Structures are given as C-alpha cells and as structure tokens.
C-alpha cells in the first residue's frame, strides 16, 4: 500500500474554501461595481456639502430667539432635535435642503412664513470609516483624490485573515444606501481600477474563515504533528 504525507491544514483549508460563501456575494462586483463607485480617473467632486452624523449645525429663526440654537449636534442616526418639531432627520441633505425642511415643518404648524437659517459649523462628513479586517479600524479624513487603496492604507493595511476579494464600499446616493464589492488583490495588481472614496463612505474588509483556520493551525503546529500517514 502506498503511503503519503498529506498536510491536515491543506485538507481543512480546501474544505472550507469549497463550502464557504461570502457574506456580500450578491452585491454588484467586477464591472458592475463601478456604476455607482467610479474609478479615480473619473473622479466626481461633490458640488455641495451633505450633512453627516457627527456634524454640528446652528439654527436661527428670524424674530424667534427661542428657536435659535448655536450648537446642535447631528446624532448617529442623522437626526437633530428642533424645538417644537422634535427629531428631524437631516443627514444626507445639503444645508439648503435641511433649512427648507425645518422651515416647512415650522410653517405648517406654528409660524407663518418662518425665516430659517441653518449652517454647518463643524464638519465630520469628510471622513471615510474603515472597518472589518484591517490593522487599525477607524474614521480617516479624505479628499477628492482618495481611493480605496488609499483608504485601506490609512487603516494600516488588511490583516492576514482579510478576504481581499470581499471589500465592500457603502455610500448614500440620492437618499439611497448603495453598496458594491471589490477585489483588492486585483486592484493592487492593476487589473481592476481603483475606485474613488468620498466623505461619508464606509469601507468594510471581509473575513476569510479559511485563512483564519490555516493561521491557527500554523500557530499550533509546534504543539503537534500536523502531518498524518495514510
């Protein structure tokens, strides 16, 4: 009978790779991913600032000092607390649209033709949030030339168990939450274009179960013989 030395680690990784499915496998990818997330050579410069969670705004209503607030934070869900109106969602809106929304609410119930002014006095929306399998997750400042590779670099690169073909960008476009999946390995190799990253984007780097198991086996290898004889 023939005898073979077969690494158990190789068998486990092969099995996991064959049966695993990506969490974001149904999202647009490859060429379709760039429909809403264009590459940097077709960079889009936002013409107007969009209010984001974490921003601080100031509201004044002419002739109504009780409705004037010098600092009003936008909460994590994108709402501000407006006197008389209560919670009003303004994230994703321009300051002009947020002003019109508040003026409309006050005008329908309380005031006749209210003259409302809303200004953003502290901006946090020009950040990208990088999460998942990166060395240092967090929020990082971006400009019009930031790309996906640049955002990952700001987070000090992927971890060893990152799933490089499952890197997802989330973006709010016309009040709709959009997402697409990119292959970081192909982008690094220059085989796919590098998409532009905008303020307010969220980047999530996926987790590779196969890499995780393989790493654990290698780390435990000195403790036992990882080869079996058949």
C-alpha positions, 0 to 999 in steps of 0.5 A: 500500500502506498503511503503519503504525507498529506498536510491536515491544514491543506485538507481543512483549508480546501474544505472550507474554501469549497463550502464557504460563501461570502457574506456580500456575494450578491452585491454588484462586483467586477464591472458592475461595481463601478456604476455607482463607485467610479474609478479615480480617473473619473473622479466626481467632486461633490458640488455641495456639502451633505450633512453627516452624523457627527456634524454640528449645525446652528439654527436661527429663526428670524424674530424667534430667539427661542428657536435659535440654537448655536450648537446642535449636534447631528446624532448617529442616526442623522437626526437633530432635535428642533424645538417644537418639531422634535427629531428631524432627520437631516443627514444626507441633505445639503444645508439648503435642503435641511433649512427648507425642511425645518422651515416647512415643518415650522410653517405648517404648524406654528409660524407663518412664513418662518425665516430659517437659517441653518449652517454647518459649523463643524464638519465630520462628513469628510471622513471615510470609516474603515472597518472589518479586517484591517490593522487599525479600524477607524474614521480617516479624513479624505479628499477628492483624490482618495481611493480605496487603496488609499483608504485601506492604507490609512487603516494600516493595511488588511490583516492576514485573515482579510478576504481581499476579494470581499471589500465592500464600499457603502455610500448614500446616493440620492437618499439611497444606501448603495453598496458594491464589492471589490477585489483588492488583490486585483486592484493592487495588481492593476487589473481592476481600477481603483475606485474613488472614496468620498466623505461619508463612505464606509469601507468594510474588509471581509473575513476569510474563515479559511485563512483564519483556520490555516493561521491557527493551525500554523500557530499550533503546529509546534504543539503537534504533528500536523502531518498524518500517514495514510 
